[in-house]
Amino acid sequence: MKVLLIDDHPLILAALQSVIQGLGDHVEVASASSGRAAREFLQADSTVDLVLLDLHLGDADGFDLLAEFRSTYPALPVVVISASDRTSDVIRSIDMGAMGFVPKRASNETLVDALQQVISGGVYVPPMSMGSDVIGSAASQPVQHEAASAGFQTTPSLSQLGLTPRQTDVLALLLKGQPNKLIARELGLSVETVKDHVAAVLRALNVSSRTQAVIAVSQMLQIQGTSAPDGFSAWQAVRR
């Protein structure tokens, strides 16, 4: 497995490289200290299996790079590594297709656990209190309200959600980031039926958006100490 680290701080790169190499002898680690270097590396090497991306680079905005990589390399999982641990940054990263978000203040063990979860097909997000730090602007107040009232920390386990087999299938594809039309096509359903299933899934999770569903399921799995269950085999594919 080849991992590309993108960070413009040499000490951080060295520390991350040491931790990731601890995953096993089968792991090869490469690094890029700028957005430009990362683009050139990915253009020249199609064997990268995982990208760890810092949000704050000297020559590029991390969110812009995330959007670019998800568009250009849709089969390549990206995990955001950031000095920020703001809930707003976590939500935005997952919403844009990141497979995980790990604050730099996290322990080495947390980083290893997060990467193992992503490698196994899951999505990792740090434990969050979905409260007042979400986003401060007036334009984003609906997001703040939804996040604060979504009950991520009190959602029951997956086995207690009472989803039907078809709703489980829809949730698996929803977690991949597929729009309703593609879900309908893959499952042989009408778009209206898929909309009904999505609405039922969101109600069961006590959330109001797909991004919140990803975060809720990820945190439930972390609390249970499990990976994605058998019904979520589609989660092992690319989310977007």
N, C-alpha and C positions, 0 to 999 in steps of 0.2 A: 504494500500500500504506500502511495506517495502523497505526502501532505505538503502543501505550500503555505508558509507563514508570510503574512504581509503586515509589516510593522516597521516604522522608521526609527525605532529606538534599539540600538545594538544590544543593550543589556537585556531588554525584554525579549528580543529575538533569541538570544543565547539561552535565557531561562526557559522559554517556551520550547525551544528545540530539545533541551535536556529532558523536559517532562515528557514530551511526545515520543521521544526515542525510547522512553521507558515502557511504552506500550508493547514493545517486542522487537525482535531482530528483523521482522518482516516489514517494519515501518521505515521508510526513507523520507527524510525531511529536507525540503528546500526552502529558501527564503528570498523575499523581495523587500527592499527598503523603501519602495515608492509605488505609487499607482502605475506609473509608466513601466517600471521594471516588472510589475506583476502582469501587466497586459502582454509585454514581450515574452515573458516566460510561458504564459498559457498559450500564446500563439505558436510557440516553438515546441511545446511539450503537451501532447494530448493524453498523457498517462496519469495526470494528477487525479487523485481520488477524493481529495478533501481540501478545502481552503479555509484558513483561519484569517479573518480580516479585521484589522484595527479600524475603528471609525474615524480616527483623526490622523491623517497623513499630511506630510508637508506639501505635496503637490496635488492632492485630490481629496474630495469629500468621500468618506467611507460609504455613505448611503448611495451616492452616485455610482460608486464602483459596484456596490451590491446589486443595484438595479441593472447595471451593465452586464455583470457576470451572470445574473439569472436569465437575462435575455440571450446573451451570446452562448452561454454554456449551461443550458437548462438541466442537463444531467449531472452537473457538478454541485455537490452539497457545499454550502458556505456557512461557517459558524462565525458569528461576530465576537471578537474579543475587545473589550473596551474598558477604559478607565471609568467611564460613566456606568452607573447602575440605576439610572432614572427609569422609572416605569415607562415613560413616554418613549425612550429609546428602545426598550425591549419590545414594546408593542409595535413600533414602527419597523423594527428589524424583522420580526416574525411576519408582519403584514406584507413586507416586501419579498418574502420568500426565504429568509435565513432559516436554516435547520436548527439553529441554536444561538444562545446569547450567554456568554460567560464574562462576568466582571473580572477585571485584572486583579482585584483584591481577593478573589476566590482562592482557596487552597489548591495545591497541586493535585490532591486527591479529588477535589471537585471537578477540576479540569479533565482529569482522566475519566472520571465517571461520565461527564458530559459528552466527551468524545466517543466513548464506548456506546453510549445511548444513541448518538447520531449515527455511528457506524452500523449499529444494529437496525437502523431504520426509524428511530424515534426522533422527537424534537425536544431539545433541552432548553428550558428557561429557568432562571434563578427563582427561588422563593420570593414572592412579592406581596407587599401590602398594597392593594389596588386603591390608593387613596389620593391625597391632595397633591402629590408631586407629579401626577400624570402629565398634563400639559397645561400651561398657564394661560394661554391666549384665550380671548373671548370666543374666537371662532372655533376653538376645540372643546368648549364646555360640554357639548353632547358626548364626546369621547370620554371626558373625565367622569361625567355622570354615569355612563354605562359601565365604565371600568370599576367605579367605586361601588356600584350596586350589583355587580355581577356575581358576587359570592364565590370567587375562585377557590378560596381556602376551605369552604364548607361544602363543596359539591361532593355528592356520594361517590363511591367507587364505580368503576365502569360496569361491574356486574350488577349493581343496584339501579342502574339507569332504566332498566326495563325496555331497552330498545329491541325492536323486531329484527330478525335477520336482515331484511332489506334495509332498514334504517342503519344497521351496522355497516352494511356495504356502502351506503351513502356517506356515512361519517368517514369511512376509510378514504374515500375519494375526495371528500371535502378537505380532509387533512393534507391531501396532496395538492390542494389549491385549485382543483379542477372546477370550472364554472358549471352551472346547471346543465347547459347544453351538452357538454362532454360527458357529464355524469349520466344524463339521460341516454346518450348514445351507447355508452359502455354497458349500462345495465339493461338496455332495451325498454326503457320507460319513456313516458311523455314528460316534457319539461314541467308541466303543471304538477304531475305526480311527484317529480323530484323536488319541486318547491315545497310541496306538502311535507315530504320526508325531512327536508332540511329544517323547516320550521319546527317539526316535532323534535328533531335532534337538539336544536338550540334551546328549546323549552326544557328538554330533559337535562341539559347541562346547566341550565339557569344562566345563559348568556344571550347576547343579542347580536353577535357578529361572528364571522368565521374565524377571525384572528383570536377572538376571545375563546372560541372553541378549541383552537390549537393549544392555547396557553392552559386552559382548564384541563384538557386531557393530559398534557405533559405534566402538570403539577400533580394530578391524581396518580399518574404512574410513578412519579418520584416518591410520593407519600407511601404508596404501596410497595415501593422497591422492586417494581417489575418493569419489563419491557412491553412493547405493544403485544396484545393478546393475539391468538390465532385468527380471530375475526378481522384483524387489522393487517393482514399480510400485505395489502396494497400500500401500507405505510412505508414499506421498504423501497418503494419506487420514489421518484422525484416528486416533490410537492408541487412544482410549477414547471 
